[in-house]
Amino acid sequence: MSLAGRASCAVHPERHGSAACVGCKRIGCVECMTRWEGIHYCTRCLAARRAPRRLSSMTLPWLGWLVVIAAGAAASLVMLPTLLARLVELSR
């Protein structure tokens, strides 16, 4: 959708707007807007979109369980020789 003639750029008011940013909905000129994956973004929204993502709140519980399982497996491996020796001792 062309916005030329209808609105001015949010950063450069003297320029005609060419597109609206899909992230913040601000109007921008050709210089301020970038088309990425077929969608118009302003510089700030594009930088935020391309930044590395942090762990989501859904990832953290799974990460906690993974740590618990790994600790249990490590404890089992440490105790395994002791348990085997005890079994050999009991079988005599």
C-alpha positions in Angstrom: 0.0 0.0 0.0 1.5 3.3 -1.0 1.2 6.1 1.5 2.8 8.8 -0.8 1.0 12.1 -0.6 -1.1 11.0 2.4 1.3 11.0 5.3 4.8 12.2 6.0 7.8 10.2 7.4 7.9 10.1 11.2 11.7 10.8 11.2 11.8 13.2 8.2 8.6 15.2 8.2 9.5 17.0 5.0 9.4 13.6 3.1 6.4 11.7 1.9 5.8 8.4 3.7 6.3 5.3 1.5 5.3 2.5 3.9 4.1 1.7 7.4 6.3 -0.4 9.7 4.5 -3.6 10.6 6.0 -3.5 14.1 5.3 0.0 15.4 2.9 1.2 12.7 4.9 4.4 12.1 5.0 5.9 8.6 8.5 6.0 7.0 10.1 7.3 3.9 12.1 5.2 1.5 15.3 5.8 3.4 13.8 4.9 6.8 12.0 1.7 5.7 13.5 -1.7 4.9 11.7 -4.5 3.3 12.7 -7.7 5.0 11.0 -11.1 4.1 8.5 -9.1 2.1 7.4 -6.9 5.1 8.3 -3.2 5.8 10.1 -2.5 9.0 11.6 0.7 10.4 15.3 0.6 11.6 14.4 0.1 15.2 11.9 -2.7 14.7 14.1 -4.5 12.2 17.0 -4.4 14.7 14.8 -5.9 17.4 13.5 -8.6 15.0 17.0 -9.6 14.0 18.5 -9.6 17.5 19.2 -12.9 19.2 16.2 -14.2 21.1 16.2 -14.9 24.8 14.9 -18.0 26.4 11.2 -17.9 26.7 9.3 -18.6 29.9 8.2 -22.0 28.4 11.9 -23.0 27.9 12.9 -22.4 31.5 10.9 -25.2 33.2 12.2 -27.7 30.6 15.7 -26.5 31.3 15.2 -27.1 35.0 14.0 -30.7 34.5 17.0 -31.3 32.2 19.4 -30.2 34.9 17.7 -32.5 37.5 17.8 -35.5 35.1 21.5 -34.8 34.3 22.4 -34.6 38.0 20.5 -37.8 38.7 22.4 -39.6 35.9 25.7 -38.3 37.1 25.0 -39.4 40.7 24.0 -42.9 39.4 27.3 -43.2 37.4 29.3 -42.2 40.5 27.5 -44.8 42.7 27.5 -47.6 40.1 30.9 -49.1 41.1 29.9 -49.1 44.7 26.6 -50.8 44.0 28.3 -53.5 41.8 30.8 -54.2 44.5 28.1 -54.6 47.0 26.1 -57.0 44.7 29.2 -59.1 44.2 29.8 -59.2 48.0 26.2 -60.2 48.7 26.2 -63.0 46.1 29.2 -64.8 47.8 
